[in-house]
Amino acid sequence: MIKCHLSRMMGEHKMKIADVARATELNRNTIASLYKEEAVRVDLSAIEKLCRLFKCQVSDLFEYIDN
């Protein structure tokens, strides 16, 4: 299972979905699906924009958890 830490990171930076969408120019639905951990597929460009925004590594944003 892949765990997405976007909601935690947004909380730490006191950002809303609209703030992240505006800052990254990503679609609101993309941000919302990652936030709710409902995303099935994510473009690498979206991951890059999120990492750039939060100044983090991919491993800070996503975590693999063995079931």
C-alpha positions as a Markdown table, in Angstrom:
| # | Residue | x | y | z |
|---|---|---|---|---|
| 1 | Met | 0.0 | 0.0 | 0.0 |
| 2 | Ile | 1.2 | 3.5 | -0.8 |
| 3 | Lys | 0.5 | 6.1 | 1.9 |
| 4 | Cys | 0.3 | 9.8 | 0.8 |
| 5 | His | 1.3 | 12.4 | 3.3 |
| 6 | Leu | -0.1 | 15.4 | 1.4 |
| 7 | Ser | -2.8 | 16.1 | 4.0 |
| 8 | Arg | -0.2 | 16.2 | 6.8 |
| 9 | Met | 2.1 | 18.4 | 4.8 |
| 10 | Met | -0.7 | 20.8 | 4.0 |
| 11 | Gly | -1.7 | 20.9 | 7.6 |
| 12 | Glu | 1.9 | 21.7 | 8.7 |
| 13 | His | 2.0 | 24.6 | 6.1 |
| 14 | Lys | -1.6 | 25.6 | 6.9 |
| 15 | Met | -2.6 | 25.3 | 3.3 |
| 16 | Lys | -6.0 | 24.4 | 1.8 |
| 17 | Ile | -6.6 | 22.4 | -1.4 |
| 18 | Ala | -7.2 | 25.6 | -3.3 |
| 19 | Asp | -3.9 | 27.1 | -2.1 |
| 20 | Val | -2.0 | 24.0 | -3.3 |
| 21 | Ala | -3.8 | 24.0 | -6.6 |
| 22 | Arg | -3.1 | 27.7 | -7.2 |
| 23 | Ala | 0.6 | 27.4 | -6.2 |
| 24 | Thr | 1.3 | 24.3 | -8.3 |
| 25 | Glu | -1.2 | 24.9 | -11.2 |
| 26 | Leu | -2.5 | 21.4 | -10.7 |
| 27 | Asn | -6.1 | 20.5 | -11.0 |
| 28 | Arg | -8.1 | 20.7 | -7.8 |
| 29 | Asn | -9.4 | 17.2 | -8.3 |
| 30 | Thr | -5.8 | 15.9 | -8.5 |
| 31 | Ile | -5.0 | 17.6 | -5.2 |
| 32 | Ala | -8.2 | 16.4 | -3.6 |
| 33 | Ser | -7.7 | 12.8 | -4.6 |
| 34 | Leu | -4.2 | 12.8 | -3.2 |
| 35 | Tyr | -5.4 | 14.5 | 0.0 |
| 36 | Lys | -8.1 | 11.9 | 0.5 |
| 37 | Glu | -5.7 | 9.1 | -0.5 |
| 38 | Glu | -8.1 | 8.0 | -3.3 |
| 39 | Ala | -5.7 | 8.6 | -6.2 |
| 40 | Val | -5.0 | 5.5 | -8.3 |
| 41 | Arg | -2.4 | 7.1 | -10.6 |
| 42 | Val | -0.3 | 10.3 | -10.3 |
| 43 | Asp | 1.8 | 12.0 | -13.0 |
| 44 | Leu | 5.4 | 12.5 | -12.3 |
| 45 | Ser | 5.1 | 16.1 | -13.1 |
| 46 | Ala | 2.4 | 16.5 | -10.4 |
| 47 | Ile | 4.7 | 14.8 | -7.9 |
| 48 | Glu | 7.6 | 17.1 | -8.9 |
| 49 | Lys | 5.4 | 20.2 | -8.5 |
| 50 | Leu | 4.3 | 19.1 | -5.0 |
| 51 | Cys | 7.9 | 18.3 | -4.0 |
| 52 | Arg | 9.0 | 21.8 | -5.2 |
| 53 | Leu | 6.1 | 23.5 | -3.3 |
| 54 | Phe | 6.8 | 21.7 | 0.0 |
| 55 | Lys | 10.6 | 21.6 | -0.6 |
| 56 | Cys | 10.7 | 17.9 | 0.1 |
| 57 | Gln | 11.7 | 14.6 | -1.4 |
| 58 | Val | 9.3 | 12.1 | -3.0 |
| 59 | Ser | 9.9 | 9.8 | 0.1 |
| 60 | Asp | 8.5 | 12.6 | 2.3 |
| 61 | Leu | 5.3 | 12.7 | 0.3 |
| 62 | Phe | 4.8 | 9.0 | -0.3 |
| 63 | Glu | 5.5 | 6.0 | 1.8 |
| 64 | Tyr | 5.3 | 2.3 | 1.0 |
| 65 | Ile | 3.7 | 0.2 | 3.7 |
| 66 | Asp | 3.8 | -3.6 | 3.4 |
| 67 | Asn | 0.4 | -5.1 | 4.2 |
